[in-house]
Amino acid sequence: IERKSCVQARSGRIGICVGDAVFPAFPSETAMIVCGIQAARGHLSLELVIVVGAAGAFVGDNLSYGLGRWIGQPVVDRFFSGERAQGRLEWAKTFLAERGTYVLVVARFIPGGRTATTFTSGLVHIRWLLRFVPYIFVAAVLWALYGALLGYIGGRIFQDHPLYALLVAFGVAAGVTAAVEGARW
């Protein structure tokens, strides 16, 4: 029974992380933090939490890229038909072509940013194997480490009060998000 629930938990985590890349409303950061807390409590393996979270993020980002590459044009034709929208799309294409590598890593930590950049990367046909995959891999690993370790450290500090660990971890995550957003402006 314990092995079965562990397999179900892994498939649920990877599914949330995959889904988050395409549907930003999926709570992948929450899942990573909670799993990190559970690892601190001895219920999950921290290493496995990180590997599964990174794998889910990587697969999801590649799925978003594929959607942009193969069905992105109908979306653009429908929602980006105006002159101003076309100008923004041209700007995004140029920006990703010139600075796509670091943008793909940074966007992983911006709510909704990963979906926009990975979809647009496919739309503008950034070279998948040479320019997309290596940076998305790094971004997925860094993101999984960040979320899992944030939960793990909070879970160790507040071992007897997991709710406090969750609240502190969310506070830190919100602070990091606010700092990244502030730096963008």
N, C-alpha and C positions, 0 to 999 in steps of 0.2 A: 504494500500500500504506500509506504514512504517513497519508494522508487518511482511509482506511478505519479504521485503528486509532484515530485521533483521534475519529471519529464513534462508534465502539464504546465508547471510554472515556467520552465525554459521556453516552451513553445509560445506561451502567452507573452513573455517579455520580448521575444524576437518579433512576434506579430505586432506588438505596440510600436516597437522601434521602426519596423518596416513601414507601417501605416502612417506614422508621424511625418515621414518624408513626403508623402503624397497628400495627406490630410492633416494639416498642422494642428487641428484640434485634438488629435490623439495625445494622451498624456505621457509621452515617453520620458521626459525629465522626471516626472513624478515616479514612474515605474523604476527608473534607475536609482533614485534616492531611496525609495522604500526598499528596494532589493539590497542596497548598500547597508541600510539599517538592519535588515534581516541577516545579512552576512555578519555584521558586528555582534548580533545576538546568537550566532552559531547555527542559524537555520538554513543558510545558503553558503555556497563557496564564493568568496569575493572574486577569485580569479575567473570563475565561471560566469558570474554576473557581468564582469567587464567584457569577456569574450563574446557572450551572447548579445549584450547591448551593442557592442561595436559591430558585430556581424549584422544585426538587424538594421542599424543605421546605414551601414555600407550598402546592403541590399536595397533598402528603401531609396537611398540617394540615386542609385543606379536605375531603379525603376522610374523615378521622377525624370531622370535624364532621358530614358527611353521614351517616355510619354511625350516629352518636349520634342524629341527628334522625329518621332513617327506620327504623332497626331497633333503636334503643336501648331502647325499652320492653320488648320480649321479654327482653332481657338483664337489665333492672332487675327484671322480674317473676320471673325465675328466680333471680337472685343477691342481690337486695335486698328480699326479702319480709319479713324480720323487723323488729320495732319499732325496734331499735337501728340497723339498716342504713337503714331509712326515715328515721330522725333524721339520720344522716350525709348522706344524699342531700338532705334539706331544707336542711341547713347549707350544702352545696356549692351548691345553687341560689341561696340568699340571698347567699352570698359572691361568686359569679360575677356576680350581678345588681348588687351594690353596687360591686365592685372588679374586675370582669372584665377591664377594659382593661389594667391593669398586670400582672395575674396571667398573662395570655396571653403577654406578653413575657418575664416572668421564668421561667415554666414551660418555655420553650424551652431553657433552660440546665440544667434539672434532669432527670436520667435518669428516664424514665418519666413525668415531669411533663407534657410536651407532649401525650402521648396521653391522659392523664386529663383535662386541662383542655379539650382540643379536643373530645373525645368528649362530655364533660359539657356543654360549650357547645351542642352540637347537641341533646343530650337535653333541656336546659331551654329550648331555642328562643331563645337569645340572637340578637338581630337580626343576621343574617349580613352584610349589606352595610354597615351603619352601625357596628356594635359589634365584629364579629369580623374581617372582612377587613382593615381598616386596621392593626390591632394585630398580626395574624398576619403581614402583609406586613413591618412593621417588625421583628418578631421574626425572621423568616426572613432578612432582609438582615443584621441584626446578627450572627446566628448564623453565617451563611456568611462574613462578614468575619472574625469571631473565629477560626473553624476554619482557613480558608485562610491568613490572615495569621500565625497561630501556626505553621503548617507552613512558610510562606514564610520567616519570620524565622529559624526554627530551621535551615532549609535553607541560608540565606545564611551564618549564623554557622558552621555545621558543613558547609561546602560539600564538603569531601573525605571526610566521615564521615556519610553520610545516616542510618545507624543511630543515631548520637548525636543527630542532629536529631529523629528520631522519638521517642527516649526522653525527651529534654528537653521536647518538645511535649506528650507524654502526661503527663509530670510536672506541667507547668503546667496542663493541662486538668484533671487530677485535683485539683490544689490549688484551682482555681476552683470545681469542683464541690463539694469539701469545704467551702469558704467559704460557698457559697450554701446548702448543706444546714445548716451550722452556724448561719447567720443565720435560717433558718426555725425552728429550735428555740429 
